[in-house]
Amino acid sequence: MLRCLEKDRARRYATANALASDLVRHQRHEPVTAAAPSRLYRLGKSLQRNRAAYAAGILVFAALVAATVVSRTQAVRAQRAEQLADQRAAAEAAARARAERAERTAASEAASSRALSDFLREDLLAQASPDNQRDRDLKLRTVLDRAAARLEGRFGDQPRVEAAIRETLASTYIALGEFPAAEQQLVAARALHRRAAGDDGEGALRTAGQLAHVLRLQSRLPEAAALAAETLARLERQFGPEHALTVQVRNALQAILLGQGKFAEAEPLLRRSVEVSRRTLGPEAPGTLMVLSNLALALTELGRLDEAIRLSEETIAVKSRVLGAEHPQTLPTMINLAAIYCMAGRMSEAVELGRKVVAIRDRVLGAEHPQTLGASDILANIYVQAGRFAEAAERFDRTLPVETRVLGADHAVTLAAAVARAGVHLEQDDPAAAGRLAGEALERLRKRFGPEHVQTFDALLVLARARAAQRNWTEADELFAQARRIAGRALGPTAPRALELSYREAALRLDEGRPAEALPLFAAVFAQRRRTVGENHADTLGAQLGQGEAQLRSGESAGAEATLLACDASFRRAMAAAPDNPALPRTAARVRRLLAELYEQTGRGAEAARWKN
């Protein structure tokens, strides 16, 4: 219609016949000339003309799509069913494999149990039979040695069985203090485990950790540290950082650090280990209690005595309840607590507890067991601090030859006792004997543990004091300088050993006639010890006395008078609190002599006479 009315002649229908043709085409659903011949227009006209054909095509296409969807759905379902079947088959195979492994493990364990039972019955217990042994007092060490000799070739096709027996023998040797024999068994057991399951097998790693512990007990600390560190790295990769065996070896490595004198380095590691051990092993497990005891030792060496005492007392209470008061793992914490009591000035408690532990170990383990010898040395050191030098000397003279024979001249316990005995020589006014013994120990310590070990420090300090007592100032200064370098790197300025070094250096300066240099050292030691162990502790009083004497020698009469009068009052309180300490009256008498000297120098004769009397 619009084309008929178009004003432009060229765009209107040219004739009536053209209009009639378009009308016919419209009725037939064919494209007309009046509309633009677009693809969509042509498609619409085609649909109108061929509805049936297009409807059939659409139905066929829909059927194809539906068939494809159904086929794909069925394929997915079939694939899922196949995957589920595979998973079930894999799970069943894994379960069968686990069952087979469990069966093999059970069979292996049963065989191990039978073999171990046969070995115990035939090779261990049978030795006590009168038919096989006439000696009614057969020693356990002899039984173990004979049993170990019979192991060779006995379990050729059962390496795990032989390894388990050797581990048992090693544990017994350790309990007897026979560390070289224990090492021999653990080396063999580790080799068997490695042959059976490789270097990263649980058995090989377990025995490696035990071997590091035995090396530490023999004071072979560099070897022990290297083996423990390597084993710990393997365990963390293989089983994770919180596996029970990983925790045990980590704890053993930290004990080695303590043995190397690395107290500041060990303390944060020990605190983290306490948390992990409580979580993985349990708060009352032996491994956790061992870490707590080691942490108390680190705190002691760092001068935090109150915390160390509290932690030790709590640990002993748990150990006594869980393990027993005389258990081998309870007694080390008890003897360490006796030493801490001594450092804190609680002498009567220290002596009482030290005697108790020594008596138990002597009765249970024997007089020559390494743990008995170590406890006896700690008790002797307590006697030294209590001023009971004759008792200390007698005890050291009894244990040192035994330690040299049983443990060896280069063992840490033997060398520590030698250094302590040298200190007693000093207290008994025999610097020549002290110098000889400390010098010999120092050479052995340097070769065995290196120039910066904490025991090397102890030997240096005693030797320096001996040289100072012999008026060999040059050598004494050099020895003090070496000790100072060790203290600066390994101990920290407030550690008890570092304070003892400062005190002894101040005494050297005073003896050399250099009181102005001695005074600040004495003052610093006095202030720190008063904060750490209290104003009535013997060590605190010694530093206060040194400060007063340095003031007197420097001409500071007013300061010296105040310091010495305060020192006299403190000594009186200390003697009232510890009347059994013979060192206190002797030192108090020196305070009175210095006060008399002070009053004579300042022209106050009456007061001088009163202090003399």
Disulfide bonds with the S-S distance in Angstrom:
none
